[in-house]
Amino acid sequence: MTSERPGTSNQAQGIETELPQGAVVYSSIVAFLAWVVCVYDFIMFGTLLPKIAEDFGWATATSTAIATLVSIGTMVVALGVGPLIDYLGRKRALIVTTAGTGLSSLLTGLTPAAIAAPYLTLVRAISGLGYSEQAVNTAYLNEIYGTRKNRGFIYAFIQGGWPIGVLLASAFTALLLEPVGWRGVFMLATIPALIVAILGLKLRETPRFLAMQRIRQLERENRHDEAIELGRRFDIDVHHVRQSTLRQIFEPDIRKHTIFLALAFLTNWIGIQVFAVLGTTVLTEGKGVSFGSALTVLIVSNAAAYIGYLCHGFVGDRIGRRLTIAGGWIIAGAAYTIMLFGPNAESFVLTMYTIGLFFIIGPYAALLFFMGESFPTRVRGTGASFVNAMGPIGAIVGSALLTWFLTISGNNMVLSAFLSGGLATLLSGVLMLGTRDVKDPTQAEVLPEDEGSAEAQAT
């Protein structure tokens, strides 16, 4: 959707240039619910892995090896979601990723004991569909919101489904594990995922994707002038539409942006793995915080993370998302560094940890929307999914780096957490500054043909 000149029609070749408000609200609600249920399934496996290992008699090394293989499988599946978004459609991709999450939960609950390890390694790779639902939301809602004001702030509410999904996974696991067992917990998770996938059937496809489909058809029919004219109406570059979308994100015009954004995402996930996923270990072994207090701070900090989403979404609309993300991650790296090398007083440690989580997680509301608006329409899904797939890689690297530094430092957790997670978090903020600075079209009256439009900057 783009700004229209006064007096022009709100349709081009039968395609609406802007959806009605009711469709936008419905899309936001379904996208939020889809992200919540996908996070629920994604987090639940890690939460229940100790119980699964106990049931099958796995050693700790076996559990961690399976978790690593699952992360690799998640990354592979996530890479395949990008072309799905750009060729099958934003709406259909949301339905597929959400239904895939339900399938992942169901098959996990049906794990046969005889082949549990290889079976789970393959089945849980399907959860890469659920992890990639945020990339679908990135492409879908960026186009649905168009040039509406405060669109980054609105998107922050949807991205806030992450901490809500985490808290729901923890709560329902605690409530249901004893009566139905870990298998039952996974199988029950299938129901909400399928309900949301059904709700997705009533979603409207984005005008930009419909226009992109039509442009591809016109190009196949060698009606190039008509394709260019339609592209002009929807602010879509048509010069590379016949190339593979994965190849296009490394074309000279956007290669630097893709590389810096992917590296920033990957290095930030190293920090997340060390300080968020392995946070209890760092707090208890590195700073002497009691396990009970560490669990409490994880709950409090997840609530703080949700507020962080809203704050960074709001600030990103005003000063630009690139600077908001970079600044937040640099502050997070500084907070974690101060926490590690500062006093061991529990109140001080927990305060700095919460500040760190606020600024490392919160910018993802701005980041995911930035990913959508910084790639052109023709590769928006592929670009967002490729960058998103760096998350599992960062998680694997984060665990490996922390283990390596602990080994060579004689189990010095403070130094190891800084060298692995602290420096990586700071570096991620610096790398963000190497990405393209995309101007929000709501901050300047930009017309589709203007060189300053978001699409023009991304092509």
C-alpha positions in Angstrom: 0.0 0.0 0.0 1.3 3.4 -0.8 0.2 7.0 -0.6 -2.1 7.9 -3.5 -2.2 11.2 -5.3 -5.3 13.3 -4.7 -8.1 12.2 -6.9 -6.7 8.9 -7.9 -8.6 5.6 -7.6 -7.9 3.3 -4.7 -7.6 0.4 -7.1 -5.1 -0.5 -9.8 -6.0 -3.2 -12.4 -8.6 -4.4 -9.9 -6.3 -4.6 -6.9 -7.1 -2.5 -3.9 -4.3 -0.2 -2.9 -5.4 -0.1 0.7 -7.4 -2.5 2.9 -10.3 -1.3 5.1 -9.7 -0.7 8.8 -11.6 -3.8 9.8 -9.4 -6.1 7.8 -6.3 -4.5 9.3 -7.5 -5.0 12.8 -8.5 -8.6 12.1 -5.0 -9.3 10.5 -3.3 -7.8 13.6 -5.3 -10.0 16.0 -4.7 -13.2 14.0 -1.0 -12.4 13.6 -0.6 -11.9 17.3 -2.4 -15.2 18.2 -0.3 -17.0 15.6 2.9 -15.8 17.1 1.8 -16.6 20.6 0.9 -20.3 19.8 4.1 -20.7 17.7 6.3 -19.4 20.6 4.4 -21.6 22.9 5.4 -24.7 21.0 8.9 -23.5 20.3 9.7 -22.8 24.0 7.9 -25.9 25.3 10.4 -28.3 23.9 13.2 -26.7 25.8 11.1 -26.5 28.9 10.1 -30.2 28.8 13.4 -31.6 27.5 14.5 -32.7 31.0 11.3 -34.7 31.4 11.6 -36.2 27.9 15.2 -37.2 28.7 14.2 -38.7 32.0 11.4 -40.7 30.3 13.8 -42.1 27.6 16.8 -42.5 29.9 19.0 -40.1 28.0 22.2 -38.8 29.5 22.7 -35.0 29.6 25.1 -35.1 26.6 22.4 -36.9 24.6 19.8 -34.2 25.4 22.2 -31.3 24.5 23.2 -33.1 21.3 19.5 -33.5 20.2 18.8 -29.9 21.1 21.7 -28.8 18.9 20.5 -30.9 16.0 17.0 -29.5 16.4 18.4 -26.0 16.2 20.2 -26.9 13.0 17.0 -28.4 11.6 15.1 -25.3 12.7 17.5 -23.1 10.7 17.2 -25.2 7.6 13.4 -25.1 7.7 13.4 -21.4 8.4 15.4 -20.7 5.3 12.8 -22.4 3.2 10.0 -20.2 4.6 11.3 -17.1 2.7 10.5 -18.2 -0.8 7.2 -19.6 0.6 6.2 -16.1 1.7 7.3 -14.4 -1.6 5.7 -17.0 -4.0 2.8 -18.6 -2.1 1.7 -15.4 -0.4 1.8 -13.7 3.0 -1.6 -15.0 4.1 -1.0 -18.6 3.0 2.5 -18.6 4.6 0.9 -17.6 8.0 -1.6 -20.4 7.7 1.2 -22.9 6.8 3.5 -21.9 9.6 0.8 -21.9 12.2 -0.6 -25.3 11.1 3.0 -26.6 10.9 3.4 -25.6 14.6 0.3 -27.7 15.4 1.7 -30.6 13.5 5.0 -30.3 15.3 3.3 -30.4 18.6 1.1 -33.4 17.7 4.0 -35.5 16.3 6.2 -34.7 19.3 3.4 -36.0 21.6 3.3 -39.2 19.5 7.1 -39.9 19.8 7.8 -43.7 19.6 10.2 -44.8 22.4 12.1 -47.1 20.1 13.4 -44.4 17.8 12.9 -41.4 20.1 16.2 -39.6 19.5 16.3 -39.6 15.6 12.5 -39.1 15.5 12.5 -36.0 17.7 15.5 -34.6 15.8 13.4 -34.7 12.6 10.0 -33.8 14.0 11.2 -30.8 16.1 12.9 -29.4 13.0 9.3 -28.7 11.8 9.1 -26.2 14.6 11.2 -24.0 12.4 7.9 -23.2 10.7 6.7 -21.8 14.0 9.9 -19.9 14.7 9.6 -18.4 11.2 6.0 -17.1 11.8 7.6 -13.9 13.0 9.2 -13.5 9.6 5.7 -14.0 8.0 4.3 -11.3 10.3 7.2 -9.0 9.3 6.3 -9.2 5.6 2.5 -9.4 6.1 1.9 -6.6 8.6 4.5 -4.3 7.0 2.4 -4.3 3.9 -1.0 -4.4 5.7 -0.1 -1.3 7.8 1.3 0.6 4.8 1.8 4.2 5.6 -0.3 4.3 8.7 1.1 6.4 11.5 2.7 4.6 14.6 2.8 1.4 12.6 6.0 0.3 14.4 4.4 0.9 17.8 1.3 -1.2 16.7 3.6 -3.9 15.5 5.3 -4.0 18.9 2.1 -5.4 20.4 2.1 -8.3 18.0 5.8 -9.0 18.5 5.1 -8.9 22.2 3.6 -12.4 21.7 7.0 -13.8 22.5 7.1 -13.2 26.3 3.4 -14.0 26.4 4.0 -17.3 24.7 6.9 -18.0 27.0 4.9 -17.3 30.1 1.9 -19.4 28.8 4.2 -22.3 28.0 5.7 -22.2 31.5 2.2 -21.9 33.2 0.5 -24.6 31.2 3.4 -27.0 31.6 3.2 -26.5 35.4 -0.6 -27.1 35.4 -0.8 -30.0 32.9 2.4 -31.9 33.3 1.3 -34.0 36.2 -2.2 -34.9 35.0 -1.4 -35.6 31.3 2.3 -36.0 31.1 4.7 -34.3 28.6 3.1 -36.1 25.7 -0.3 -34.8 26.6 1.0 -31.2 27.0 2.3 -31.3 23.5 -0.8 -32.9 22.0 -3.1 -30.3 23.7 -1.0 -27.6 22.2 -2.1 -28.7 18.8 -5.7 -27.4 19.4 -5.0 -23.7 19.6 -2.5 -23.8 16.7 -5.2 -25.4 14.4 -7.8 -22.9 15.6 -5.6 -19.9 14.7 -4.7 -21.5 11.3 -8.5 -21.8 10.6 -8.9 -18.1 11.6 -6.2 -17.4 9.1 -8.4 -18.6 6.2 -10.4 -15.4 6.6 -7.4 -13.1 6.3 -7.0 -10.8 3.3 -3.9 -11.0 1.2 -1.8 -7.9 1.0 -2.4 -5.6 -2.0 1.4 -5.5 -2.6 1.7 -9.2 -2.9 -1.3 -9.4 -5.2 0.3 -6.7 -7.3 3.6 -8.6 -7.3 1.8 -11.7 -8.5 0.2 -9.7 -11.3 3.6 -8.2 -12.3 5.2 -11.6 -12.5 2.4 -12.7 -14.8 2.7 -9.6 -17.0 6.5 -10.3 -17.2 5.9 -13.9 -18.3 3.6 -12.5 -21.0 6.2 -10.0 -22.1 4.0 -7.1 -21.2 6.9 -5.2 -19.6 5.4 -1.7 -19.9 2.2 -2.7 -18.1 4.3 -4.4 -15.4 6.3 -1.2 -14.9 3.2 0.9 -14.7 1.6 -1.4 -12.1 4.8 -1.5 -10.2 4.8 2.3 -10.1 1.3 2.3 -8.6 2.4 0.0 -5.8 5.9 1.2 -5.4 7.4 -2.1 -6.5 10.7 -2.5 -8.4 10.2 -5.0 -11.3 13.7 -5.3 -12.7 14.7 -8.5 -10.9 11.4 -10.4 -10.7 12.5 -13.3 -12.8 15.5 -14.1 -10.6 15.5 -16.4 -7.6 14.5 -14.4 -4.5 17.4 -15.9 -2.5 19.8 -14.7 -5.1 18.2 -11.3 -5.2 19.0 -10.5 -1.5 22.7 -10.8 -2.4 22.5 -8.6 -5.5 24.8 -5.6 -5.3 22.0 -3.1 -4.5 21.1 -4.8 -1.2 24.0 -7.2 -0.5 25.7 -5.0 2.1 22.4 -4.5 4.0 21.6 -8.2 4.0 25.1 -9.2 5.3 25.2 -6.6 8.1 21.6 -7.3 9.2 22.2 -11.1 9.2 25.5 -10.7 11.2 23.8 -8.3 13.7 21.0 -10.8 14.2 23.4 -13.7 14.6 25.7 -12.0 17.1 22.7 -10.7 19.1 21.4 -14.2 19.4 24.7 -15.2 20.9 24.1 -12.7 23.6 20.5 -13.9 24.0 21.6 -17.5 24.4 24.1 -16.6 27.1 22.1 -14.1 29.1 18.5 -15.1 28.4 18.4 -18.9 27.6 21.3 -19.7 30.0 20.5 -16.8 32.3 19.9 -18.9 35.4 23.3 -20.6 35.0 25.1 -17.3 34.6 23.3 -15.7 37.6 23.8 -18.7 39.9 27.3 -19.7 39.0 28.7 -16.4 38.1 27.1 -14.0 40.6 26.0 -16.3 43.4 22.3 -15.6 43.0 20.1 -18.2 44.5 18.2 -20.5 42.1 14.9 -19.3 43.5 15.8 -15.7 42.9 17.1 -16.4 39.5 13.7 -18.0 38.5 11.9 -14.9 39.9 14.0 -12.5 37.9 13.3 -14.5 34.7 9.5 -14.0 35.3 10.0 -10.3 36.1 12.4 -9.7 33.3 10.0 -11.3 30.7 7.3 -8.8 31.9 10.0 -6.0 31.5 10.7 -7.4 28.0 7.1 -6.9 26.9 7.3 -3.3 28.1 10.6 -3.1 26.2 8.8 -4.1 23.0 6.3 -1.3 23.3 8.9 1.3 24.2 11.3 0.4 21.3 8.4 0.2 18.9 7.3 3.7 20.0 10.8 5.2 19.9 11.5 3.5 16.5 8.6 5.4 14.9 10.2 8.7 16.0 14.0 8.5 15.7 14.2 5.6 13.2 14.4 1.9 13.8 18.0 1.4 12.9 19.3 3.8 15.6 16.7 2.4 18.1 17.9 -1.2 17.6 21.6 -0.3 17.6 21.3 1.9 20.7 19.3 -0.6 22.6 21.7 -3.5 22.0 24.8 -1.4 22.9 23.0 -0.4 26.2 22.2 -4.0 26.8 25.8 -5.1 26.3 27.0 -2.3 28.7 24.4 -3.3 31.3 25.4 -7.0 31.2 29.1 -6.0 31.4 28.4 -3.8 34.5 26.4 -6.7 36.0 29.1 -9.2 35.5 32.0 -7.1 36.8 30.0 -5.1 39.4 29.2 -6.1 43.0 27.5 -9.4 43.8 24.7 -7.8 45.8 21.6 -9.5 44.7 19.5 -6.4 44.2 22.2 -4.8 42.0 22.7 -8.0 39.9 18.9 -8.5 39.3 18.4 -4.8 38.5 21.2 -4.8 35.9 20.0 -8.1 34.5 16.5 -6.8 34.0 17.9 -3.6 32.3 20.0 -5.8 30.0 17.0 -8.0 29.0 14.8 -4.9 28.5 17.3 -3.5 26.0 18.4 -6.8 24.3 14.8 -8.2 23.8 12.8 -4.9 23.4 14.5 -3.8 20.1 13.2 -6.9 18.4 9.8 -5.1 18.0 11.6 -2.5 15.9 14.0 -5.0 14.3 11.3 -7.3 12.9 9.4 -4.4 11.4 12.7 -2.9 10.1 13.5 -6.2 8.4 10.2 -6.0 6.5 10.5 -2.4 5.4 14.2 -2.6 4.5 13.7 -5.3 1.9 11.9 -4.6 -1.4 8.5 -6.2 -1.9 9.8 -8.8 -4.4 12.1 -10.4 -1.7 10.5 -9.1 1.5 9.7 -12.6 2.8 13.0 -14.2 1.7 15.1 -11.4 3.2 13.3 -11.4 6.5 13.4 -15.2 6.7 17.1 -15.4 5.8 18.0 -13.0 8.6 15.6 -14.7 11.0 17.3 -18.0 10.3 20.5 -16.6 11.8 18.9 -16.9 15.3 19.3 -20.7 15.7 22.9 -20.4 14.4 23.6 -17.7 17.0 22.1 -19.9 19.7 24.4 -22.8 18.8 27.5 -20.5 18.6 26.6 -18.9 21.9 26.4 -22.2 23.8 29.7 -23.3 22.1 31.5 -20.1 22.9 30.4 -20.1 26.5 31.5 -23.7 26.9 34.9 -23.0 25.3 35.7 -20.0 27.4 34.7 -21.8 30.5 37.1 -24.6 29.6 40.1 -22.4 28.9 39.4 -20.0 31.8 39.0 -22.7 34.5 35.2 -22.3 34.8 35.4 -18.5 35.3 31.7 -17.8 34.5 32.0 -14.0 34.8 34.9 -13.7 32.3 33.4 -16.4 30.0 29.9 -14.8 29.9 31.5 -11.4 29.1 33.8 -12.8 26.3 31.0 -14.8 24.7 27.7 -12.9 25.4 28.7 -9.5 26.5 31.0 -8.7 23.6 28.7 -10.3 21.1 25.8 -8.1 22.3 27.9 -4.9 22.0 29.1 -6.0 18.6 25.5 -6.6 17.4 24.6 -3.0 18.1 27.7 -1.8 16.1 26.9 -4.1 13.2 23.4 -2.6 13.0 24.9 0.7 12.1 26.2 -0.9 8.9 22.7 -1.6 7.6 20.6 0.7 5.4 18.8 3.6 7.1 15.2 3.3 6.0 13.1 6.4 6.3 9.6 5.9 7.7 7.2 7.2 5.0 4.9 8.5 7.6 7.5 11.0 8.7 7.6 12.6 5.2 4.9 13.0 2.6 6.4 10.6 0.1 4.7 9.6 -3.1 5.3 6.2 -4.8 7.4 7.7 -7.5 9.7 9.6 -5.2 13.2 8.4 -4.7 12.9 8.8 -1.0 10.3 6.1 -0.6 11.0 3.0 1.5 10.8 0.8 -1.6 13.2 3.0 -3.6 15.7 2.8 -0.8 15.5 -1.0 -0.8 16.1 -1.4 -4.5 
